[in-house]
């Protein structure tokens, strides 16, 4: 009898990715554009609270996604190629790098004061994460279908 362990890790990984994909689309299309509607005198406090609360929402799914993504390189379901999981993990690395190098610095600057150029940069560069998580979701869903319909 085969162990269900690889499939369980895959399902948890897929769940974390799908959660983050839905969330990033909401952030990209609704949340970040609405930053411009917040009163500029109140924006720094809004930004601080936004960052604190967002961290609570995204930290666990993002860590689960990384942890299970690395696990899948060693324990992957039969029929899911390791190279595909490496590609998905590489895209996740790009997402994390983009977060650290592009989006976090924008948020840090916005805690000082609202700046339309910084806000525009945040919205524009967040497409990297939006496209990255969308690509990961599609790739992992394709693998999920191959597991369900071999």
N, C-alpha and C positions, 0 to 999 in steps of 0.2 A: 504494500500500500504506500502510495506517495504521500509525502508530507504536505499539508496545506500551507505551511509557513511562507514559502515564496509568494503565493497568491495573496495571502493576508497582508504581507508587507506591501505588495503592489497596490492592493485596494486602499490601504491607508495612505500611501503615497499619492495615488490618484485623487483621493478625497481632499487631501491638503492642497493639491494643485488646482482642483476645480473650485475650492473655496477661494483661493487667492485670485484665480482668474475672474470669478464673479465680482469679487471685491475691487480689483484693480479697474475693471470696466466702470463700476459705479463711481469710483474716485476720479477716473479720467473724464467721464462724460458729465457727471453731476457735481461732485464735491469740489474738486480743484477749481473749476470755472466759477463756482459761487464764492470763492474767496474774495473776488473783486467786488462783491456786494456788501461785504462787512465794512462797517464804519471804520475808516482808517485810524481814528484815535483809539479804538478798541481792538484793532486787529492784533497787535503784539500779544495781548492776553489770550485772545482767541487762538492764535497760532500755538502758543505754549500748551494750552488745554487740548487742542487738536492733536498735537504730537504725543502728549502723554496718553491720551485715550486711544489713539491709533496704535501705539506700542502694545497696549494691553490686548487689542483685538488681533494684531498680526504676528506677534512674537511666537506664540505656540505653533500656529500652522506653518510659519516659515521654518522654524526649527525642525518640526516633524518632517516637512518636505525635504530638507537637506539631509537629515539623519536617515530617513527611509530611502532617499535617492542613493546615498552612498551604500547603504545595506544591499540594495538591489544589484549593485555591481558584483557582489559576491554570492548572493542568494536570489537568483531571478527565476521567474516561472519559465518552464520549458516553452519554447516558441517565441519568447521575447528576446531578441538579439541584444547582446551586451553592448555592441556598438551603438544601437539606438538609445539605450539607457545612458551611455556616455554622452551622446549628443544632447539628450534632455538635461543631463546634469551640467553640461557645458553652458547651455542656455540659462540654467538657473544661476550659474556663476556670473554670467553677464548681468542678470537681474540684480544680484547682490552687489556687484561692482557699481552698476548704475546707481543703485540706492545710496551707496556710501560716497561715491564721487560726485554725483550730480544732484540727486533729490535732497539728501540730508543737508548739504551746504545751502541749498535754496531755503529750506525750512529754517535753518539757523539764522540766515540773513533776515528772513521775514519775521523772526521773533523780535527784531530790533524796531522795524517799521515796515509797513506795507510799501512795496515798490512794484510798480506795474511791470517793469522789465524783468525783475526776479520772478514775479508771479508767472509771466509769460514763459520764462525759461523753465520753470517747474512744470507747467502744463505741457510744453513742447517735449522736454526730455523724458517725461513720464510715459510717453509713447513707447520708449524702449522696453519698459517693464510690461506695459499693456500688450504689446506684440509678443514679447517673450513668453509671458504666461499663457497667452492664447495659443501660441505655437506648441508649448509644452502640453497643454490640455488636449489639443488635437492629436498630437503624437501618442500620448498615453491612452487616449480613447481608442485610437486605431489599434494599439496593442491589446487593449481590453477586448475589443471586438474579435481580434484574432484568437484570444484565449477562450472566448465564449463560443465562437464559431470556427473551430479549427479546420 
